Amino acid sequence: MAACSTPPEETPDRPGLKQIRDQLRGARPGETVRLESREGGHRLNRPLQVPTGVTLAGDEGALLYAAGRLKSAVILESGAHLSGLRIESRGAPLISGIQVVREARNVQIENCEVVGTSAALGIMAHGMPRDLVVKQCLLDGPATGVSLVGGGSGVRLEGVEVANWSQRGIYLQQKRNQRFSQVSVADCRISDLRAGGSSRYPLVVTGTRGYVTKSLNITRCEVTGPGRSYRDEKEPGTADQIAVRFAQDVEVADNTSVGGGDVGITVAHSRKVRVVRNEVRENDTAGIYVGSRFDSTAADILVEENVLVDNGQNRMGDRKDHGRVGIRVTSAKAVRVRRNKVVNTQGTQISGVTLENSPTTTLDDNTIEGAQNQIVRIKEVAGDADG
């Protein structure tokens, strides 16, 4: 299909964007406005705003593209639904493909795509969204795929794919006096890091000491790094691939984390956490890291039935041996490590388990194969940044 550089705003047989805007303005809650497919797509010179309670549904092949600098291509108010739409930045500076207004409730985004490397954010929901659902969306090219900054409750990200990203894949960051609660990230895929990002966290959920994330589930996600060290100055890899900080009542289960430039799964400053049945392979330092070098707030954590293979890759040759490990626990209390399988086939994963300043950690029925040291116990925190 040949692309038109400047398709007409309206045609006799199809509604153009002027008609779509008019329909959206006149729509009542519960009504649906359809965006038809047209050759070359619909050219946007200002955002489409979907009012409260209205659905904007794209027919098969429906496409919007930015004609110039835009804050957002589509803006969703409370109760708005968006489905079946492809948004392309096409080199135009775009802050976000899809923006959810602050404090919006009951917004749903389903089967949408945001494509193009000139977009900073694929989906942006800053403030305190409630009952936000993002399902089966592709975010290919934005520097950050999904960005939620501030807080939010009842957030569900399901089947989201983030590719060709540079800054962060899925990013939840607490700000001010807000917090996240009742958050689910399930069946998401993050891969294909591209050059140019400074942070490079594929999946990160961060609270703060006074505003911890409460009730968080990260399940059945696949995170694939490029197999390079985070410290590689020419072609840096990912940071900790799945990272949870300052959270309570957490489950990290049935995920895959492969080829990361630092840790496969990190849980820091958090309590009442289950890290179970994950497969973690070929990351640069630890497969799973629990705790922190900076405080001893991590507590009541179960690490169970995980498979850890050939972590500690040390691709730049600058990592300490005690950080090249299947499971590492630092200054954490009441940690239970049991029924994990830790396998070293490449000679990289120097130790099975490293315990630093964690005398209350219990080890039970773990299988450790091929490690130079099965268990390493260090009374004081090592003081290095590995892991």
Buried (B, 14 or more C-beta within 10 A) or exposed (E): EEEEEEBEEEEEEBBBBEEBBEBBEEBEEEEEBBBBBBEBBBBBEBBBBBBBBBBBBBEEEBBBBBBEEBEBBBBBBBBBBBBBBBBBBBEBEBBBBBBBBEEBBBBBBBBBBBBBBBBBBBBBBBBBBBBBBBBBBBBBBBBBBBBBBBBBBBBBBBBBBBBBBBBBBBBBBBBEEBBBBBBBBBBBBBBBBBEEBEEBBBBBBBBBEEBBBBBBBBBBBBBBBBBBBBBBEEEBBBBBBBBBBBBBBBBBBBBBBBBBBBBBBBBBBBBBBBBBBBBBBBBBBBBBBBBBBEEBBBBBBBBBBBBBBBBBBBBBEEBBBBBBBBBBBBBBBBBBBEBBBBBBEEEBBBBBBBBBBBEEBEBEEBEBBBBEBBBBEEEEBBEEEBB
